[in-house]
Amino acid sequence: MKKLAMSRAPGTVSKILWHFTGGPLWDDQRNKQGKELKPEEGAFDALRSIIATKELRVGAYQELFKVVIAKKRKYDRKIKEFITEVNVPVVVKSSNVCCIADIPIQHLSYHSTRYGRIAIGFHRDAVVKAGFNPVMYSLEHSHLSNAIYEGYSALDDIDPFWAKSHLDDLSDQADIDDVANQLDEIDWGHDQVRESYEKFLAFIKTFESDEFDSIYCEREWRSTSPFSFSVEDIAMIVLPRNSKGRNLYEEYLSETDLPSTVSIVCWEDLIEH
């Protein structure tokens, strides 16, 4: 029987992962990313800073995880009783993240409408070694979102404050000290689980059903730690020639001391080809 030849990988996979420097800033008041692109002058300065420090910092971006809990048990400190709430909306914030995207060169122009025309491309091997991981995409308010939260929310049913308020009911000081120590351990464990959970959420990208053509196709990778890189980790830098009277491409070529192993490419030339 004739064996079928293995086809090449599809053009949707890139060996260069990109960080765009012109994306919208984080809006603290609305707890979400803005829609306006950063001015290209600011994006250019951000590029210079990243290359100079050789570090891609963790940004202000946080994933907001919105779920609705069918039943939630909690201790009411006013009436000193446990109560059950129904259909409780919850918003959980992830840890802050450092973002890059797996975008083939031929698709860069599509993403420029959301993130600008200035970008640094890193070799995929370097990105993997630094601990980045592809995100998991999930529709907001999906059954999956709720399932992910349910296990964690059970920890809120354990209220050390309630237990500590009953320590005086114990007569033996040794028992009181022992229980108090155990409750402190529970407090510490809860904090550790919360921190771990927030880091886990950082690798889940939620989106609305009308964002399939924007958010869903970004193929984002994230890390919860800064990315300290070397010059050898950089594959390509892309800048525009025409930017409100400035030729950022030529300007950067004239000032940079990066080796020839780093390709510095004009945005207009790259997109035209």
Secondary structure as the mmCIF struct_conf table of DSSP 4:
data_model
#
loop_
_struct_conf.conf_type_id
_struct_conf.id
_struct_conf.beg_label_comp_id
_struct_conf.beg_label_asym_id
_struct_conf.beg_label_seq_id
_struct_conf.end_label_comp_id
_struct_conf.end_label_asym_id
_struct_conf.end_label_seq_id
HELX_LH_PP_P HELX_LH_PP_P1 LYS A 2 PRO A 10
TURN_TY1_P TURN_TY1_P1 GLY A 11 THR A 12
BEND BEND1 LYS A 15 LYS A 15
STRN STRN1 ILE A 16 PHE A 20
BEND BEND2 THR A 21 THR A 21
HELX_LH_PP_P HELX_LH_PP_P2 GLY A 23 LEU A 25
STRN STRN2 TRP A 26 ASP A 27
TURN_TY1_P TURN_TY1_P2 ASP A 28 ASN A 31
STRN STRN3 LYS A 32 GLN A 33
BEND BEND3 LYS A 35 GLU A 36
HELX_LH_PP_P HELX_LH_PP_P3 LEU A 37 PRO A 39
HELX_RH_AL_P HELX_RH_AL_P1 GLU A 40 THR A 53
TURN_TY1_P TURN_TY1_P3 LYS A 54 LYS A 54
STRN STRN4 GLU A 55 LEU A 56
BEND BEND4 ALA A 60 ALA A 60
STRN STRN5 LEU A 64 ASP A 76
TURN_TY1_P TURN_TY1_P4 ARG A 77 LYS A 80
STRN STRN6 GLU A 81 LYS A 93
STRN STRN7 CYS A 98 ALA A 101
HELX_RH_3T_P HELX_RH_3T_P1 ILE A 105 HIS A 107
HELX_RH_AL_P HELX_RH_AL_P2 LEU A 108 TYR A 115
BEND BEND5 ARG A 117 ARG A 117
STRN STRN8 ALA A 119 HIS A 123
HELX_RH_AL_P HELX_RH_AL_P3 ARG A 124 LYS A 129
TURN_TY1_P TURN_TY1_P5 ALA A 130 GLY A 131
STRN STRN9 ASN A 133 PRO A 134
HELX_LH_PP_P HELX_LH_PP_P4 VAL A 135 VAL A 135
STRN STRN10 MET A 136 LEU A 139
TURN_TY1_P TURN_TY1_P6 GLU A 140 HIS A 141
HELX_RH_AL_P HELX_RH_AL_P4 HIS A 143 SER A 153
HELX_RH_3T_P HELX_RH_3T_P2 ALA A 154 ASP A 157
HELX_RH_AL_P HELX_RH_AL_P5 PRO A 160 LYS A 164
TURN_TY1_P TURN_TY1_P7 SER A 165 HIS A 166
HELX_RH_3T_P HELX_RH_3T_P3 LEU A 167 ASP A 169
HELX_RH_AL_P HELX_RH_AL_P6 GLN A 173 LEU A 201
TURN_TY1_P TURN_TY1_P8 ALA A 202 PHE A 203
STRN STRN11 ILE A 204 PHE A 207
TURN_TY1_P TURN_TY1_P9 SER A 209 ASP A 210
TURN_TY1_P TURN_TY1_P10 PHE A 212 ILE A 215
HELX_RH_3T_P HELX_RH_3T_P4 TYR A 216 GLU A 218
STRN STRN12 GLU A 220 SER A 223
BEND BEND6 THR A 224 SER A 225
STRN STRN13 PHE A 227 SER A 228
HELX_RH_3T_P HELX_RH_3T_P5 VAL A 231 ASP A 233
STRN STRN14 ILE A 234 LEU A 239
BEND BEND7 ARG A 241 ARG A 241
STRN STRN15 SER A 243 SER A 243
TURN_TY1_P TURN_TY1_P11 LYS A 244 GLY A 245
STRN STRN16 ARG A 246 ARG A 246
HELX_RH_AL_P HELX_RH_AL_P7 LEU A 248 GLU A 255
TURN_TY1_P TURN_TY1_P12 SER A 260 THR A 261
BEND BEND8 VAL A 262 VAL A 262
STRN STRN17 SER A 263 CYS A 266
HELX_RH_AL_P HELX_RH_AL_P8 TRP A 267 GLU A 272
#
